[in-house]
Amino acid sequence: MMFNWLSLVTGLFYIVLGIVIIVYKFFFTILEPTVAYPLGILVMLYGVFRIYRAVSKINNKGDE
C-alpha cells in the first residue's frame, strides 16, 4: 500500500522535473531547446504513467 502512495509522489516529482527541464533547459548540463522540449515532455509523460499506474492499483485494492 505504501508503495502505491510513493509512486504517486514519484510521479508528481517527474512531472515537476519535466517542467523544470523545459523552463530552465538544464538537466545535469545546459541543453539546447531542441533537446530540452522532447526530454521534458518524455519525463512528464513518464510521471503521468506512474500516477496512472498507482491510482489504478489503489482502486483495485479497494475492490477486493
C-alpha positions as CSV (number, residue, x, y, z in Angstrom):
1,M,0.0,0.0,0.0
2,M,2.8,2.4,0.9
3,F,4.5,1.7,-2.5
4,N,1.4,3.0,-4.3
5,W,1.4,6.3,-2.5
6,L,5.2,6.6,-3.0
7,S,4.5,6.0,-6.7
8,L,2.1,8.9,-6.7
9,V,4.7,11.2,-5.1
10,T,7.3,10.0,-7.5
11,G,5.0,10.7,-10.5
12,L,4.5,14.2,-9.3
13,F,8.2,14.6,-8.9
14,Y,8.7,13.5,-12.5
15,I,6.1,16.0,-13.8
16,V,7.8,18.8,-11.9
17,L,11.2,17.7,-13.2
18,G,9.9,17.7,-16.8
19,I,8.6,21.3,-16.3
20,V,12.0,22.4,-14.9
21,I,13.8,20.8,-17.8
22,I,11.6,22.7,-20.3
23,V,11.7,26.0,-18.5
24,Y,15.4,26.1,-17.5
25,K,16.7,23.9,-20.3
26,F,19.0,22.2,-17.8
27,F,19.5,18.5,-16.9
28,F,23.0,18.0,-15.5
29,T,24.2,20.2,-18.3
30,I,22.9,23.1,-20.4
31,L,20.5,21.7,-23.1
32,E,19.6,23.0,-26.5
33,P,15.8,23.8,-26.9
34,T,15.6,21.0,-29.5
35,V,16.7,18.5,-26.8
36,A,15.1,20.1,-23.7
37,Y,11.5,20.1,-25.0
38,P,11.3,16.5,-26.1
39,L,13.2,15.3,-22.9
40,G,10.9,17.4,-20.7
41,I,7.8,16.1,-22.4
42,L,9.1,12.5,-22.1
43,V,9.8,12.9,-18.4
44,M,6.3,14.4,-17.8
45,L,4.7,11.6,-19.7
46,Y,6.5,9.1,-17.6
47,G,5.3,10.9,-14.5
48,V,1.7,10.7,-15.7
49,F,2.2,7.0,-16.4
50,R,3.5,6.4,-12.8
51,I,0.5,8.3,-11.4
52,Y,-2.0,6.4,-13.6
53,R,-0.5,3.0,-12.6
54,A,-0.5,3.9,-8.9
55,V,-4.1,5.1,-9.0
56,S,-5.3,2.0,-10.8
57,K,-3.5,-0.2,-8.2
58,I,-5.1,1.8,-5.4
59,N,-8.5,1.4,-6.9
60,N,-8.0,-2.3,-7.5
61,K,-7.1,-2.7,-3.8
62,G,-10.5,-1.1,-2.9
63,D,-12.4,-3.6,-5.0
64,E,-11.0,-6.6,-3.0
